[in-house]
Amino acid sequence: MKIVDTYSHLNGEEYLLIHHPMIYDEIKSIVTRVDASKLMTKVSKEKTMKGRKLYSPKSLNKEFARLFKSGRWESIVYRYCVTTNRAYLDQIVNLPIKQQKEFLQSHGVEDVIKSYKQTDFVKEAIAIEVQFGKYAFVAYDLFVKHLLFYSGGVINLGIEILPMKEMTQSADGGRLMSTGIAYYEGEVYNVMRHGRGNPPVPLLILGVAP
């Protein structure tokens, strides 16, 4: 596969180029090592294209996972306590979960709610999400997951790898992936519509295709 286009939000790509050029080269290398032609293994069950061979999101994710893990990219879990009190949130967001709980309890919160988020590929405070799934999963990554890890001091940059539109649908309109799959152009548009400062986390969105 190849990287067809990139979108840098809040200087995400610039951060990578200046502080971690070797990591960027590694990511590019991993993308080129994915042979998507061997991963068109999903047999569609949709009425409009029943029996057609499509790119398999599950197989694509599995291959990316294999390559990232071979490069020692590791899964990280960020645990935190939930509060709807903005003043409390600002004071505990960078604390370890034990201290978050103690702070909330000392301020009269009896039943402290604990939660967590997990991201699969992290190295040098850079998190990568590979998404060949539905729109909702990508929006969650961009506006919730990367932001939580960033505001919690776990990462400095979030990277999202998405298929280009050309990977989901051919020029003649024939489907190459199941309907409802998020694609690069549409998700970049969504980020741009929110304005330059939202979400408040440096991001690099990569659009890939065979």
Helices and strands as residue ranges (DSSP letters): E 2-9, H 12-19, H 21-32, G 36-39, E 42-43, G 47-49, E 53-54, H 57-70, E 74-82, H 86-92, H 97-106, E 113-123, E 126-130, H 135-140, I 141-145, H 146-151, E 157-163, H 165-168, H 184-193, E 203-209
